[in-house]
Amino acid sequence: MLERLVTLLDLPDADYWADIGSVDARSVVDENPVTVLSEVSHQWRSWPVMRQEHLAYILGESSLLIEKEILLEMVKSSNSSVAMSAREALRSTPANEA
């Protein structure tokens, strides 16, 4: 699952990513969110900037605490575009579930 997610997150910034790739990437997360996001939380810091930005773009739709925790960590990124993407995603995050 993580490999599929990474493949989708690595799609170039273009209409295809925004229209289809991001939806497909979110679907991968939604198939098994706790497992996928647990793996992501351990790896995202080592990922290329574009992959991190795309990750932040697809997060924030769920009320799972782990999703918000990843975004809160991403806000602290030394890369300003990753931090900004995470802040934008946090604005749309629903209330947390336990």
Sequence and secondary structure as in RCSB ss.txt:
>XXXX:A:sequence
MLERLVTLLDLPDADYWADIGSVDARSVVDENPVTVLSEVSHQWRSWPVMRQEHLAYILGESSLLIEKEILLEMV
KSSNSSVAMSAREALRSTPANEA
>XXXX:A:secstr
 HHHHHHHHTS SSHHIIIIIHHHHHHHHHHSHHHHHHHHHHHGGGS HHHHHHHHHHTTSS  HHHHHHHHHHH
T SSHHHHHHHHHHHHT      
